[in-house]
Amino acid sequence: MSVTGTPVESPHVFARRAKEAHMARRRKPDWLKQRPPSGQRFTEIKETLRDRDLHTVCEEANCPNLGECWSGRNGPGTATFMLMGDRCSRACNFCDVETGGMEALDPEEPSKVADAVAEIGLDYVVLTSVDRDDLPDQGAGHFARTVEAIKERDPGILVEVLIPDFRGDPALVDRIVEAGPDVIAHNVETVERLQWPVRDRRAGYEQSLSVLERVADTADVYTKTSLMLGVGEYDHEIYRTLSDCREAGVDVVTLGQYLQPSRSHLDVYEYVHPDAFETWRRVAEAELGFLYCASGPMVRSSYRAGELFVDAVLRDGRSIDEARREAHAAT
């Protein structure tokens, strides 16, 4: 007993109770439960990809939305093609893509992707890639040739690219810009304080911002980035990160819940409630002036990309400058 009559827990009991409370906070809530992928559309896309030995980040990163996006409930579906193989030269602690053991690029991959896009019937394509620090140009030329192959086949297809940081080399970023994608995305992933241990040490906050700023300064395209929540960030850090991204010229941002791919990956610090994601959406759009913010526990950087704001604006014929003026006038 304490001098006031209040029981005092032993350090052992206190530690156990703290651990129990922490595990309860990390227990996956109902709003994160997903149905397994299924359906004819899902099967068709999978067969098309396998026939051409192509990869998607949907599968390689174990995305929880794979079934929903591939099924395309209200349209042709969305698949995010992952270029340059299924092994990454970096080892980010949140990512389920295998690392090391890099293989030679498939010179036919750009045309294979263009063929698959046509067969699946996509009118909005998302391309991403593993990091290829082992290559002289880090894969920028291969990435750009894939964009060009799709556009050459059908200039009306909208192409969104989610690019690596290319170690901040502006010439390699420019090569992507020259290929003519409609949206260029690069993910900051998390707040500055948590870049390590969340990301590989070769990545970095300022380096990623420099890539986004380079795109915004040199290209007449939409710029986009994404943040994971639930890795230990504070609210003021989220706000600062969003502000820094807007200052760098980012138009579109997505926020989603980090989910641990396996026990060997980074722990989930907390599961963020859907109401908090909605609050951040309002802050991003109404206060900070992003043109569009997709924010929710299951949102990913390329989540149902063809149904997002950018697709609607471009199909409507509005210019990027017009959309930006409208958004800024509303803030």
Summary of the structure (lengths in Angstrom):
residues: 331
radius of gyration: 21.0
end to end distance: 57.3
largest distance: 81.2
contacts: 1037
relative contact order: 0.11
helix: 45%
strand: 13%
